Amino acid sequence: MILICLTAVSAAQAETTGAVYERKIQVHNTLLSYTVRITDTGDNTGEFDDDNILLVEVFSENGELLQSFTYFSNESPEYDDVIALVMAKDLNFDGYNDLMLLSAAGAQNVYYAFSLWDVEAKQFRPVYRDCIWLREEARFSDEAVQIELCNPELFPEQKMLLSSDPDGFYYIREIFYMFDGPYYLEPKYIWDVYRAGDGMIGETMVESMTKLRFLWDEQYPEDWYYGQDGSGVVASERRKAVHEAALSGPDKIRMRVANVDWVNLRKQDSKASPSLAKIDEGEYVTVLVDDCGPENGWVRVLYSLGEHHTLSQDELDTGRTTLTGYIWHSFLEPVQ
């Protein structure tokens, strides 16, 4: 997610360079189609020369100008039309298509600003801006920033929106968003992978929205996480676990410890790996990924401390109330 400082710009008074991009879009099958025109004002934000200020104009079928607004983009109608400057997608799952506006396109990552359709006003809202460190009354002011989605994916069943931003070989940030009401975007889960130094890879999974809660916060040897040959088998499994934790909802698979008095929750898929916790027989875990590690015999699980033990004040204050690790499959049985 790229954050770009906003400057006050009057779309109605903006002059354009002459290059024009147009696309016809359909907001809803009960509404007539609109033509969206994008032109370059020739100005930039002043912070970066390649942050162009683009003018968005929306026309009715008979050519009447209905509204106009601006947004910031590294792209311009003057460039080759490799990727569409505007697309129509229902981002907030209200049944009406919104505008996705191209703000940067690279070899790996594509970023979009966005403008939501206002059902009551029957027009597009200004490009979405927010500033989470400001007071509530200051949000969406000129001090706010343009929020952008990277390689966005939509999950209509969960009503979630994923922004996935891999930066090179090590760094990854995936943010699972939900809407609080029709127009207010909130991050629900944030997954970060980063190079922690000394041959270690750090990984955090945070549940935010109402209260910050760490699902896990660990560091692992780089040659285990990405493989000595760079195959990335474990890294792929980790991403699969993230999506299971974020998207499965009440349908999560539950198992309990069996056939043993207690079992170690291992940090990695190996009996030589450090133990994160000892889990007693009969205690429950949530399955994230099975068939992991050597001989496909390890199960990656999420273990909730508060489900079985009284949480300490430090755990409550820091939000570190769950752990993730591996348990050998023969020590788990399904929960009926």
C-alpha positions as CSV (number, residue, x, y, z in Angstrom):
1,M,0.0,0.0,0.0
2,I,1.5,3.3,-1.1
3,L,0.7,6.4,0.9
4,I,1.0,9.7,-0.9
5,C,0.4,13.1,0.7
6,L,-2.6,15.0,-0.8
7,T,-2.5,18.6,-2.0
8,A,-5.6,20.7,-2.6
9,V,-6.5,20.6,-6.3
10,S,-9.7,21.9,-8.0
11,A,-10.8,19.4,-10.6
12,A,-13.1,21.9,-12.2
13,Q,-10.3,24.4,-12.9
14,A,-7.6,21.9,-13.8
15,E,-6.0,22.2,-17.2
16,T,-5.1,19.1,-19.2
17,T,-2.2,18.2,-21.5
18,G,-4.3,16.9,-24.3
19,A,-3.7,13.1,-23.9
20,V,-7.1,11.5,-23.2
21,Y,-8.1,8.0,-22.0
22,E,-11.8,7.0,-22.1
23,R,-13.7,3.9,-21.1
24,K,-17.4,3.0,-20.8
25,I,-18.4,1.4,-17.6
26,Q,-21.5,-0.1,-16.1
27,V,-22.2,0.6,-12.4
28,H,-25.4,-1.5,-12.1
29,N,-27.8,-3.2,-14.5
30,T,-30.6,-0.8,-13.4
31,L,-28.5,2.3,-14.4
32,L,-27.4,3.6,-17.8
33,S,-23.7,3.2,-18.6
34,Y,-21.2,6.0,-18.0
35,T,-18.1,7.2,-19.9
36,V,-15.1,7.8,-17.7
37,R,-12.5,10.1,-19.2
38,I,-9.0,10.5,-17.7
39,T,-6.6,13.3,-18.7
40,D,-3.3,14.5,-17.3
41,T,-3.4,18.0,-15.7
42,G,0.3,18.4,-16.4
43,D,0.9,19.0,-12.7
44,N,2.5,16.8,-10.1
45,T,2.2,16.6,-6.3
46,G,5.5,18.6,-5.7
47,E,6.8,15.8,-3.6
48,F,7.8,13.4,-6.5
49,D,8.0,14.5,-10.1
50,D,6.4,11.3,-11.4
51,D,3.3,11.7,-9.2
52,N,1.0,13.1,-11.8
53,I,-2.3,14.7,-10.9
54,L,-4.9,13.1,-13.2
55,L,-8.4,14.5,-13.8
56,V,-11.3,12.0,-13.8
57,E,-14.5,13.1,-15.5
58,V,-17.7,11.1,-15.6
59,F,-20.2,11.6,-18.5
60,S,-23.7,10.4,-19.1
61,E,-24.7,8.5,-22.2
62,N,-25.7,11.8,-23.9
63,G,-22.3,13.3,-23.1
64,E,-23.3,15.5,-20.1
65,L,-20.5,16.0,-17.6
66,L,-21.9,14.7,-14.3
67,Q,-18.9,15.0,-12.0
68,S,-15.1,15.4,-11.9
69,F,-12.3,14.8,-9.4
70,T,-8.5,14.2,-9.3
71,Y,-6.2,11.6,-8.1
72,F,-2.4,10.9,-8.1
73,S,-0.7,8.4,-10.4
74,N,2.7,7.5,-11.7
75,E,0.9,6.7,-15.0
76,S,-0.6,9.0,-17.6
77,P,-2.8,8.7,-20.7
78,E,0.3,9.7,-22.6
79,Y,1.9,6.3,-22.0
80,D,1.1,3.1,-24.0
81,D,-2.2,1.6,-22.9
82,V,-0.7,-1.7,-21.5
83,I,-3.0,-1.7,-18.5
84,A,-6.3,0.0,-18.3
85,L,-6.3,3.3,-16.4
86,V,-9.7,2.6,-15.0
87,M,-11.7,-0.5,-14.3
88,A,-15.1,-1.1,-12.7
89,K,-15.3,-3.5,-9.7
90,D,-17.6,-3.9,-6.8
91,L,-15.0,-3.3,-4.0
92,N,-17.4,-2.9,-1.1
93,F,-19.7,-5.7,-2.1
94,D,-22.9,-3.5,-2.2
95,G,-23.9,-4.7,-5.6
96,Y,-22.7,-1.5,-7.4
97,N,-19.4,-1.3,-9.3
98,D,-16.8,1.2,-8.1
99,L,-13.8,2.8,-9.9
100,M,-10.3,1.3,-9.7
101,L,-7.9,4.0,-10.9
102,L,-4.4,2.9,-12.0
103,S,-1.7,4.7,-9.9
104,A,1.4,2.6,-10.6
105,A,2.2,-0.4,-12.7
106,G,5.5,-2.3,-12.4
107,A,6.7,-5.7,-13.5
108,Q,5.4,-7.4,-10.3
109,N,3.1,-5.0,-8.6
110,V,0.1,-2.9,-9.9
111,Y,-1.4,-0.3,-7.6
112,Y,-4.9,1.3,-7.8
113,A,-6.5,4.2,-6.1
114,F,-10.3,3.8,-5.9
115,S,-13.5,5.8,-5.9
116,L,-16.6,4.2,-4.4
117,W,-20.1,4.5,-5.8
118,D,-22.4,6.3,-3.5
119,V,-25.8,4.6,-3.8
120,E,-27.8,7.4,-2.3
121,A,-26.1,10.2,-4.1
122,K,-26.0,8.2,-7.3
123,Q,-22.4,9.3,-8.1
124,F,-18.8,8.4,-7.3
125,R,-17.3,9.6,-4.1
126,P,-13.9,11.3,-4.1
127,V,-10.9,9.1,-4.3
128,Y,-10.6,7.2,-1.0
129,R,-8.3,8.9,1.5
130,D,-7.6,8.2,5.1
131,C,-5.0,8.9,7.7
132,I,-5.2,6.5,10.6
133,W,-2.9,8.6,12.9
134,L,-5.3,11.6,12.8
135,R,-8.3,12.2,15.1
136,E,-11.6,10.9,13.7
137,E,-12.8,14.4,12.7
138,A,-9.6,15.0,10.7
139,R,-9.9,11.9,8.5
140,F,-10.7,12.5,4.8
141,S,-9.5,16.1,5.2
142,D,-6.8,17.6,3.0
143,E,-4.3,16.2,5.5
144,A,-5.3,12.6,4.6
145,V,-3.5,10.4,2.1
146,Q,-4.5,8.5,-1.0
147,I,-5.0,4.8,-0.1
148,E,-3.9,2.4,-2.8
149,L,-4.5,-1.3,-3.3
150,C,-1.7,-3.5,-4.7
151,N,-2.6,-6.5,-6.9
152,P,-6.1,-6.5,-5.4
153,E,-8.1,-9.7,-4.9
154,L,-11.8,-9.8,-4.0
155,F,-13.4,-12.5,-1.7
156,P,-17.2,-11.8,-2.0
157,E,-18.2,-14.7,0.3
158,Q,-16.1,-13.2,3.2
159,K,-16.7,-9.6,2.0
160,M,-12.9,-9.1,2.2
161,L,-10.5,-7.3,-0.1
162,L,-6.9,-8.3,-0.3
163,S,-4.0,-6.0,-1.1
164,S,-0.8,-8.0,-1.7
165,D,2.5,-6.2,-1.9
166,P,5.6,-8.3,-2.4
167,D,8.8,-6.2,-2.6
168,G,11.6,-8.3,-3.9
169,F,12.6,-11.7,-2.6
170,Y,12.1,-11.2,1.2
171,Y,9.6,-8.5,2.0
172,I,5.8,-9.3,1.7
173,R,2.9,-7.4,3.1
174,E,-0.7,-8.6,2.6
175,I,-3.6,-6.7,4.1
176,F,-7.1,-8.2,4.3
177,Y,-9.6,-5.3,4.3
178,M,-13.2,-5.2,5.3
179,F,-15.7,-2.3,5.1
180,D,-17.2,-0.9,8.3
181,G,-20.4,0.3,6.7
182,P,-20.6,0.9,3.0
183,Y,-17.7,3.4,2.6
184,Y,-15.2,3.1,5.5
185,L,-12.3,0.7,4.9
186,E,-10.6,-1.1,7.8
187,P,-7.7,-3.5,7.8
188,K,-8.8,-6.8,9.3
189,Y,-5.6,-8.9,9.0
190,I,-2.0,-7.8,8.2
191,W,0.7,-10.3,7.3
192,D,4.3,-9.2,7.1
193,V,7.3,-11.1,6.1
194,Y,10.7,-9.3,6.4
195,R,14.4,-10.0,6.6
196,A,15.3,-10.0,10.3
197,G,19.1,-10.2,9.9
198,D,21.6,-12.9,10.9
199,G,20.1,-15.3,8.4
200,M,16.6,-15.0,9.9
201,I,13.2,-14.3,8.3
202,G,10.6,-12.5,10.5
203,E,6.9,-13.1,10.1
204,T,3.9,-11.5,11.9
205,M,0.2,-12.0,11.5
206,V,-1.9,-9.3,13.1
207,E,-5.7,-9.1,13.5
208,S,-6.6,-5.4,13.8
209,M,-9.9,-3.7,13.3
210,T,-11.4,-3.4,16.8
211,K,-8.3,-4.3,18.9
212,L,-4.8,-5.3,17.9
213,R,-4.1,-9.0,18.4
214,F,-1.1,-11.0,17.2
215,L,-2.0,-14.3,15.8
216,W,1.8,-14.9,15.6
217,D,5.1,-13.1,15.8
218,E,8.1,-15.3,15.1
219,Q,11.5,-15.5,13.3
220,Y,12.8,-18.5,11.4
221,P,16.0,-19.6,9.7
222,E,16.1,-18.3,6.2
223,D,17.3,-21.6,4.6
224,W,14.3,-23.3,6.2
225,Y,11.8,-20.6,5.2
226,Y,12.8,-20.3,1.6
227,G,14.8,-23.6,1.3
228,Q,18.5,-23.9,0.7
229,D,17.7,-24.2,-3.0
230,G,15.3,-21.3,-3.0
231,S,12.4,-23.6,-3.8
232,G,10.1,-21.7,-1.3
233,V,8.0,-24.8,-0.3
234,V,7.7,-23.6,3.3
235,A,7.1,-20.0,2.2
236,S,4.2,-21.2,0.0
237,E,2.7,-23.2,2.9
238,R,3.0,-20.2,5.2
239,R,1.0,-18.0,2.7
240,K,-1.6,-20.8,2.5
241,A,-1.9,-20.7,6.3
242,V,-2.4,-17.0,6.3
243,H,-5.3,-17.2,3.9
244,E,-6.8,-20.0,5.9
245,A,-6.6,-17.9,9.1
246,A,-8.0,-14.9,7.4
247,L,-10.7,-16.3,5.2
248,S,-12.1,-19.6,6.7
249,G,-14.2,-17.9,9.3
250,P,-16.5,-20.2,11.4
251,D,-15.6,-23.1,9.0
252,K,-12.1,-23.5,10.4
253,I,-11.1,-27.1,11.0
254,R,-10.7,-28.0,14.6
255,M,-8.7,-30.9,16.1
256,R,-7.7,-31.9,19.6
257,V,-4.6,-33.4,21.1
258,A,-4.9,-37.2,21.6
259,N,-3.0,-40.4,22.2
260,V,-0.6,-38.6,24.5
261,D,-0.6,-36.8,27.9
262,W,0.8,-33.7,26.3
263,V,2.5,-32.7,23.1
264,N,5.0,-29.9,22.0
265,L,3.9,-27.2,19.7
266,R,7.0,-27.0,17.6
267,K,8.2,-23.8,16.0
268,Q,9.2,-25.6,12.8
269,D,8.3,-28.9,11.2
270,S,11.0,-30.9,13.1
271,K,11.3,-32.7,16.4
272,A,14.5,-30.9,16.9
273,S,12.8,-27.5,16.6
274,P,12.2,-25.4,19.8
275,S,8.9,-25.9,21.6
276,L,6.6,-22.9,21.8
277,A,4.2,-24.5,24.2
278,K,3.1,-27.8,25.8
279,I,-0.5,-28.7,24.9
280,D,-2.3,-31.1,27.1
281,E,-4.4,-34.0,25.9
282,G,-7.9,-32.9,25.0
283,E,-7.0,-29.3,24.2
284,Y,-8.2,-27.9,20.9
285,V,-6.2,-26.4,18.0
286,T,-7.3,-24.9,14.7
287,V,-5.8,-26.5,11.6
288,L,-4.2,-24.1,9.1
289,V,-2.3,-26.5,6.8
290,D,-1.9,-30.2,6.9
291,D,0.7,-32.5,5.2
292,C,3.6,-30.2,6.0
293,G,7.3,-30.9,6.3
294,P,9.2,-34.2,6.1
295,E,7.0,-37.1,5.0
296,N,4.1,-34.7,5.0
297,G,3.5,-35.7,8.6
298,W,3.2,-32.3,10.3
299,V,0.1,-30.2,10.8
300,R,0.4,-26.4,11.0
301,V,-2.0,-25.2,13.7
302,L,-3.2,-22.1,15.5
303,Y,-3.3,-22.4,19.3
304,S,-5.4,-20.0,21.4
305,L,-3.9,-19.4,24.8
306,G,-7.1,-17.9,26.2
307,E,-9.2,-20.9,25.2
308,H,-7.4,-23.2,27.7
309,H,-5.6,-20.9,30.2
310,T,-6.2,-17.7,32.0
311,L,-4.4,-14.9,30.1
312,S,-1.8,-12.8,31.9
313,Q,-2.1,-9.1,32.0
314,D,0.9,-8.8,29.7
315,E,-0.7,-11.1,27.1
316,L,-3.9,-9.0,27.3
317,D,-2.0,-5.8,26.9
318,T,0.2,-6.9,24.1
319,G,-2.4,-8.8,22.2
320,R,-0.2,-11.9,22.0
321,T,-2.9,-14.4,22.8
322,T,-2.3,-17.1,20.1
323,L,0.6,-19.1,18.8
324,T,1.2,-20.9,15.6
325,G,3.4,-24.0,15.1
326,Y,3.5,-27.6,14.1
327,I,2.3,-30.9,15.7
328,W,2.9,-34.4,14.4
329,H,-0.3,-35.7,12.9
330,S,-0.6,-38.9,15.0
331,F,-1.1,-36.7,18.1
332,L,-4.2,-35.0,16.7
333,E,-7.7,-36.3,16.2
334,P,-10.8,-34.7,14.6
335,V,-13.3,-32.9,16.7
336,Q,-16.9,-34.2,16.2
